[in-house]
Every structure is written in structure tokens, then in C-alpha cells.
Amino acid sequence: MNLPIPIDAPLGMIEPLLIVCGVAIFLLMLDLVLPHGKKHVSGYVAFAGLLWALWRTLAQWGMSERGYAGMVALDNLSTLFNVLFLSTTAVVVLMSRPFLEEENVEQPEYYSLLLFATSGMMMLASGLDLITLFLGIEVLSVSLYILAGYRRNSDASNEAAMKYFLLGAFASGILLYGIALVYGATGTTNLDRIGDAIAGTGGPVPEGLFYAGMAMILVGLCFKVAAVPFHMWTPDVYQGAPTPVTAFFSAGPKAAAFAAFIRTFFIAFGPAQAEWDMVLSVIAVLTMVVGNVAAIAQTNVKRMLAYSSIAHSGYVLVGLVSGGVIGGTGAVFYLMAYVAMNLGAFAIVILLEAKSGRGEELKDYAGLGFKYPLIGILLSIFMISLSGIPPTAGFIGKLYLFGGAVQSGHVWLAVIGVLASATSVFYYLRLLVLMYMREPQESFPPVKIPLALALALLVASVGTLWPGLFPSTWFSAAQESVRSLFS
Amino acid sequence: MTPGPTVMGIPVLSLVTFLPLVGALFLLLIPAAKTGVIRGFTFLVTVLTFLASLPLFTAFKFGQRGMQFVEKVPWVPNLGIEYHMGVDGVSVLLILMTTLITAVAVLSSFAAITDRVKTYMALLLVLETGMVGVFAALDLVLFYMFWEVVLIPMYLLIGVWGGPRRIYAAVKFILYTVAGSLLMLVGILYLYFAHHAAFGEYTFDLLKLYDTPLGRTPQLWLFAAFALAFAIKVPMFPFHTWLPDAHVEAPTAGSVILAGVLLKMGTYGFFRFAMPLFPEGAIAFAPLLIALSVIGIIYGALVAMVQSDVKKLVAYSSVSHLGFVMLGLFALNAQGIQGSVLQMVNHGLSTGALFLAVGIIYERRHTREISEFGGISEIMPWFAAVFLVVVLSSLGLPGLNGFIGEFLILLGAFRMNTWVAGISATGVILGAVYLLWMFQRVMFGPVTNEKNRGLPDLTRREFWVMAPVILFIVWIGVYPNTFLRFLDVPATELIERMSSRTVAERTAEPEMYGGDEPGDAQGMEEGDGTMPADTAGTMLGRGMVEGETGAQADSAGVETIAPNPPAGSPGRVTP
């Protein structure tokens, strides 16, 4: 008997994913009926859809289920990451209005693409099979290729889209090839069963084939998280893409790729940690050092934040190398903190860009702090958190991340990590130098914070300060999510 | 370990720590244009904070071991981080000094700071919260947080209101400090997991971590990590280069707080954390640190001597004075440690006052070049008198505070090693040289520069800025026992803690100083003398002899030292 849907296809466990996809499709249809000048309504629809999905996701906390022939998981890890993705996209939707208005490109398709990208991220976080992971990455990437080039009239934006597309296609190819090799070596694409296979329960695994496959999967994922030496695309794409899209790039897809990273390397390749430990350690060190050192030389804020996001990938990789519940918790907690503070920083850039047409160059920030005290204080908070100075989420995140490294015997990684973050203090606080210690070169146009951006900034600053001052709840959530992986 | 008294239902320590922060928040409500109100309100907050800190002084239980006024609330239970505050005698003195200096610094900047007054005052208040917190925190993460919270306001104070090279100085200040303290963070984490490995408990509680067993090699590394952070803050030679820049460029209040309080965070860190947590490491590194201290004493003094800028001179004198503090700590005996802690307070008062005095003439002439002045004592007699007292206090004249501290430190150093004491003592002489020479060139002689004629003498406000500092300078100098009696128990406890945890290794390794550092091996020949556990008896006699030959003014100090119980027996204190 041929059933149209496999038997273990519980729709309930992917409810949030269905909502997001549904709203995305609805938005495309809405485009047909919305008259010109009313297109901004789609933004509200997207935002409402995200909140709805968020509400349904929160209700899933604590549930544990597997379905779709073991290809999709619902556990605390997927739930926590889904919450993170949905909130990120919601904040990005809030941030997008001023930009879209300014560029006069407010179309429902923009929001639709954001939501499709989100659905890809959600697939990544709940994928229990290399095929699901690949599917997620592709859905995510295709949406991002378009979003990066969304500013159609801008050469930089087109260049960004083209670059990202070419390199991303290569990375996807390599990833897929790696998946094929691993499948050849172990006879399965299921993460659990790959883990069992290399743990040796089902007889010997052809080593050469397996390691080649693992290395290729590593390369593919490293490209997505922008780890050195697979980071080349990052600065150009971040600089060229529309700023809200850059904010999205630096937060959501990166966290999603890390979710896939955690699942793949903790579950499937966990038993082979001895083999990839050193490789990943070296990548982590390179990523932290290159990201931070290159960021010093930047004069463009978006480029600086691009390199900074590379450096932050390096910190999270330290958590992955540390492994276990402690390392994983550190990585997840740090990602939450990073997303909040990074979105906050981008929100400020967008605010200045949209209202004054400046804000992309570092020198645009001269004298800003005393002129606009609120913007100054908020940007200071985000920068202080990014540089890992208490009492912010960035500090607690690093504390636990490097704690995991020390505990797992990677003290040298922790030492390099803290030295790299000491370097980062220089360029993060340079913004404070500019804002407070230099006189403005020309007068600022008045800046009024639109309501949507104010809300985005509020969410970002709460997300930066709350886990810094009272990390308990956040920390427990991260810990529960990683524990669910091992249960 | 009983909770101390409360003020209006709020535990004293929390009140003193967070009152300034609350004040800063209220300050934000005042419109920026009302500078008068802002200044007055800030001063009120700092005075209230000072008053709130007085119960620490009055209700302190002498002779009681361990921490007092303890507050302990779980903060991040799943990580073992607690809001754990408590003080011993050392912290009490440093906190009192902090609240006093901050109030004075605020009062001193009434006229000097006219630009962005609100932000300036708010930053000073946040800074105070951080500083008091550093001296009261007994949880390593809490301590680290306060430690770092201090950085940003100081960074902005230097960078926004500083002199011409303020940005360079501010960035240098923060990079040096952050680089050091982040390595300490790794050390803290290592200790945390080592404690868990030994006792199965995740905790950042300092008092529990004191008992963490550590092998010699980890101790050396951990001590190095902590010592680097603290040595940069002190600053010890060769990490001192940020200090002259920061001090010279900072506004007067910033320099006062930097020199008065922030530098003490480094020496306090050695006393509270690095030494008792890793005694093996401390003893192994002692020769190196003593050598660096002595170099700092002499080098700082020599460089101070050739400065043409008064503020730079005072800045380099800090390097020299802090060398004394470090020397006293690493003499590793009761006299040295007591003297060292007292000297921390003394330096805060004297150097703070020196910076205030420099600020007073700078506000009048907008220059600090020594050659621009001369004969000022005729024009500003009151200022001359006050400045003289401060200079004399800084160079260690008997009867004023500096003498007691330096004397005790040299006494401790002498017990440890005669040569070290002898060389360091020349630092006192050099101190007299550069300070008196500067005083002579600025204050005496004919008035050669016409611009100096008609300079107004101290205003009433400036008088009240200097008066409380001078009061304490004289008080400590004449009757140091008021303050020294706070230091008996903590000094004994530190020595006990260090000796009890190194005894095992000492019997196993009789040649403890085994010539690791060839240059200093000779300095440590008398290694055993550094641990008074076994030699305290004979040393006490020597201390008495020294005391009797010393000047009359320190008799009170010696009284306190003499009854010091040999380490190992329970603390006993004479009133």
C-alpha cells in the first residue's frame, strides 16, 4: 500500500516550520493583491507570522520526538535554536523597514525570502540526517543569494550576491561530495548510525574514504560559519549586501550552521574526535587570530563587523573543540549572546544609515556619543559586550566557552582565545574613542529612532545585558539543549 | 563570619558598593545644563557613601579571624557564582580610603571640569562602585567583574577630559590592563576546575578555593597569570609604561583616583589572591618580584628626578612608591606585609594629595613645567604650607604617614635580606631628593615669572579638598595604631595560609630557592627568614631593637608589631 505521507510524519513536531513556510508562501500571494504604496503591510504580516511560530516553538520546549524516518528531530537543541532563529528574523524584520523605505524597494518578496531562509535554518537545527542538513543549507543559501543582491541598482550588492553565490555553490558541492563519501564509507546518512558505524559496532569502516568525507563536510560547514581559511567571501558580502541583510547574515545563518556543526560533530563524528580535534583547534586559532587582526585594519564599520563575526566564529569553534555538555553549552550560550549583541550593533548602523545616509564609515561616528547620548550608550553596550567585558552577555559567554576549553585540557586554546579577545578590545573600543573623544567633522542631521528600530534595539540590548547580569536561566536553557543531544 | 550591621536595613557592604551606582542613575534624571545641581548632588552621594562606609571602621571586630560583614547570596547557582562580599582589616582600610578619595576627587573637579559635567560625574560614581566592589568581592567572578567595570569609566575619563595626548593614553591604559586581566581569567577558570576535580564542587568562592590543592607546576603558571594582571595594574617595572601617560593626561580627579585607588587594586590583588592562592608560586617568584620592586624603586626615583613636568614627576614617584609596597608584600613577614598595606593607604593619601596640589596650580597657570614657577610660596603662603606637608608625607618624614609605612617595609625587607633593604633604602633618600628639589624650584627663590604674580591663594573649596587628606596624613603619622590594628590579623592569616600550604613541599625540598634565578639566588640565601613560622621569635626581638632605635613617632607602630603571635598560634591582638 502506498501512503502519500510516510507513517511517522507527525506534523505537530514541525509545526513552527510549517507556519514559517506557510506565511512565506502567503506573502508571495499577498504581493498580487496589495496595491502599490501598501506593500509595507507585508512586513506586519511577516512579523506576526514569526511571533506566531515563536509562540508555538516555545510550547515545544522539553518535548523530544523523532520522525520522518529518523531524519528530523525535535529536541531541546532544535527548539532553542528555532527560538533563536525566529527571534533573529523578527528583529531583522523590524530593522528592515527604514532601509526598504529609503531604497524604495519594499516588496513582500523580501520578507518572503527572509522567512524561507528561516525555514532553512530551522531544518538545519532539527536535521538528524546529512540529507536533511543539506536540504536546510540549500534552502537557506538560495534565499541568501537573492537577499545579498537585493539592492539591485548597487554594484556592490550585485558583486556580493555573485561572490556569495559562486563560492557558496562550491562549498555546497564540496559538502555534498563529503556526504556522498561518508555514505559510501558507513552505508548511512543518519547521524546516529554514522556515529555507531565509526564507533565500530558494525565492523570496520574504510578509513581513507571516511576521513576524506569528513574533511569535506568540515570544509563545507566552515565555509558557512566563515571560519578561516574559508572566510574570504565574508567581508565583501557583508559590506555589499543591504545592511539589514548583513545583520541577518551575521546572526541567523551563522547560528544555523553552528547548530548543524554541533549535531554533525558531536553525534556523527563524536567517536572520531581524536582525529578532528587538532584540525578544528587549528582552524579555531586561525579564525580567532585572523578575524581579530584583520578587523583592526578596517575603516568601514560593516567590514569591521564582518571580520569581528569571523573572530566570533573562532570563539564558538573553541566550544566545539572542547566538546561534551560543557563545551556545547558554552558554544550555544555564546551564540545566543553573539546574536543579540551583533544585531544590536547592526541596528545602530542601520539607524544612522537610513536617517543620515552615513554610518558605514568609522569616521562617521566621531562625536556621536555626546550628540545622541542614547545611541552612544547603546552602541557602547554592544561594543563592550562584543569585546567580552563584564557585565554583559559577551563576558559570561566567553567565561564559559574558555572554561570548557580549560576543563577539556585545551588550556592553550583558551590562552590564545583571551589574547585574541584582548586584541579585539582595540577595535571595538575604537568606536567609543570616536564617539566620545573626537569632535564631529560635520554636523549631524537630527536622528529620530523609528518605533520598529527602537523595539529591535530594546530586544538586542535586553538580550545583551540580561544574560550578562543574570545568566542562570539562559545558561540552564543552553545546558538543557545540549543535554538533549546526548540523551 | 556573622553578618555585620546594616544601615536602613541594607547590609553595609552592598550599600557602600552600590550607593554610588544608584546615585549615577539618579544623576541621569537631572538636566545636563544644571551643572551646579549635578556637582552638588554627586558630592552629596560621595559624602553619603563615605559616611555609609564608616560602620565598617567603627563596628569592626578586632582579633576576629576571617571575613566580616559577610553577604552571601547565590547568583548563578548552576555555575557556582555567588554574590559573596566580605572584608577583613585590609579591605576596610582600602574601602575607607576609596570612599574618602572619591569624595575629595569630586570636590576637586568642581572648577576644573566645565564640559560635559553630567557624564563626568556619572562616570566617577560608576568608578567608585567598581573600586569598592573590587576590595569587597570574595567570589572570583564577582571580583573579575568589578575589576573590569572599573576600566570603562577610567578609559572615558582619561580619553574625554584628559590632556592633549589623552586618546593615546586611554587606549594604552585599557589595552595593557585588559591583556593582563584576560590571562588571569584563564587562571581563574583553571583553578575553578582544579577545585572541582579535588572536591567535586563547582565554586568561585575565594575562601573555598584557598584550600584547593595544586601541584607546584600549576601553581607557578597560575601565579604567573595572576601576577601579570596585578603587576600591570600596580604597575611594576617593566610594565609601568602606561602609568606616566595615563597619569599625566588624565584630569586631576582621574589622576587622584588612578594613583590613589586603582593602583592599589594591583597590590591588593597580590595580597588577597595571587599570594594566598598559590603560595608555592609566590615563593618561587618572590626573588624575581623583589628584584623588580627594587629596580622599580630606584628607577622610578631616578626618572622622577629628571622630569621637568610636576605631574610626570609625581607619576614616576608612584612607580617608586609602589615598588616599596611590593617589596613589603614579598618580604613575606608580618612587618613587611603590615607596612605594605599601610603604605598602600599612605600612597593613596599622599600621592592623591600631590596630584590635587598639582591640579590647583595647573588650574591657575595651565602649565605644569617646573621652570615656569619659582617663589610661589610668597604668593600663595597657604598653598605652600599644605603642599609642604604633602611633599614631606610623600618622602617619609617621621611624624607623617609615609614614614610609618616605609619604615615597616624596610624593617621587613631587612629581616629578609640586608642587601635588599639597603638598596631600597636609597630609594627613600632619592625620594627626598626629587621631591624637595622640585618643591624648592617651584615654591622658593625669587619670583622670576611675572605671570605668577597675583595668583590667588587657596580658595575655601580647595582648602576643604586638602583638609581631610592632611588630617589623615597626620593621624597615621602620629598615631598609626588606629589603622595598624586592622592589619594584625590579616597579615598573620596570609602568612599562615602561605606557610601551611607550603610546609609539605618545604620538608621535601630543603633547597627551596635552589638558584632558579641566578641573579637573585644570592638574595634568597636567607630563604627561611622569609617564612616567619619558624623564626618569628627571634625576629620579634630584632623588630623591637629596630623599633627602639627608630624615631619616637613610630613607637605605636612597633607596639602593634611586637605582640604579633608567631604564625601557627591563634591570632591574638593587643588593643
Interface residues (C-beta under 8 A of the other chain):
Chain A: F370 S380 I384 G388 I389 P390 P391 F395 K398 L399 Y400 F402 G403 V406 Q407 V411 A414 V415 V418 L419 S421 A422 V425 F426 L429 L432 V433 Y436 M437 R438 F470 P471 S472 F475 S476 Q479
Chain B: W75 V76 P77 N78 L79 R116 T119 V141 Y144 M145 E148 V149 L151 I152 Y155 L156 G159 V160 R166 I167 A170 V171 I174 L175 V178 A179 L182 L183 L185 V186 L189 Y190 Y192 F193
